[in-house]
């Protein structure tokens, strides 16, 4: 009975420590991403390019962030290659527990797992590329991760490409506080910010230089005819 009570106390203490760790890592984000060690995370299934953030109680060698490779495997020191692609985060956590039990690493393995999603930001942003983000990361948060929009960005015509389908989003209104800025991204989403069309600073400068060159040519021709 005493051993059971001690285990329950350790489990609660571990849960409290992990929640404090999560709160510290998410400080300053709005809205905060939720790291849930038990309930299903609303992120769908894990895919290549995603990553797992794992915290194993009393075994720091097994803790860390591990990318999911192109085959759907994660490589964890002491556990080897484990197939997690196609699993939900909850199912992946249970598979890791099973592997730890099978290898005799712990009789009662205590671990917390969070999925990190791979998303990409392309187009007219200052630092385009892929990013690993926490579930619940919003459009505006990932736009900030990409350095923000460039001067040529057409924020009103931005698109989120998800599973081959393009979804139009107005990031200009999102910056003004609309609900679009709070939309969450999912694994393998691509945020694309197009370039402005029509007259802009660059086009006006080009047209001005062309007009200036044309005036010079006309003036030269008129001078030669005199």
NORVEN-V816372 format. One record per backbone hydrogen bond with DSSP energy under -1.0 kcal/mol. NH is the residue of the N-H (numbers start at 0). CO is the residue of the C=O. Records with the same first field share a line. If there is no record, write none. Layout:
NH: CO  CO
This chain:
4: 0
5: 1
6: 2
7: 3
8: 4
9: 5
10: 6
11: 7
12: 8
13: 9
14: 10
15: 11
16: 12
17: 13
18: 14
19: 15
20: 16
21: 17
22: 18
23: 19
24: 20
25: 21
28: 25
42: 40
45: 86
48: 67
49: 46
50: 115
51: 65
52: 113
53: 63
54: 111
56: 109
58: 55
61: 58
62: 59
63: 53
65: 51
67: 49
68: 72
71: 68
73: 81
75: 79
78: 75
79: 75
81: 73
83: 71
84: 71
85: 45
86: 83
91: 87
92: 88
93: 89
94: 90
95: 91
96: 92
97: 93
98: 94
99: 95
100: 96
101: 97
102: 98
103: 100
104: 99
111: 54
113: 52
115: 50
116: 132
118: 130
119: 188
120: 128
121: 190
123: 192
124: 122
125: 147
126: 145
128: 120
130: 118
132: 116
136: 133
138: 182
139: 180
141: 137
142: 138
143: 139
144: 140
145: 141
146: 143
147: 142
149: 123
152: 149
153: 193
156: 153
157: 154
158: 191
159: 166
160: 189
161: 164
164: 161
166: 159
168: 157
170: 154  168
173: 169
174: 170
176: 173
177: 172
180: 177
181: 178
182: 179
184: 136
187: 117
188: 185
189: 160
190: 119
191: 158
192: 121
195: 151
203: 199
204: 200
205: 201
206: 202
207: 203
208: 204
209: 205
210: 206
211: 207
212: 208
213: 209
214: 210
215: 211
216: 212
217: 213
218: 214
219: 215
220: 216
221: 217
222: 218
223: 219
224: 220
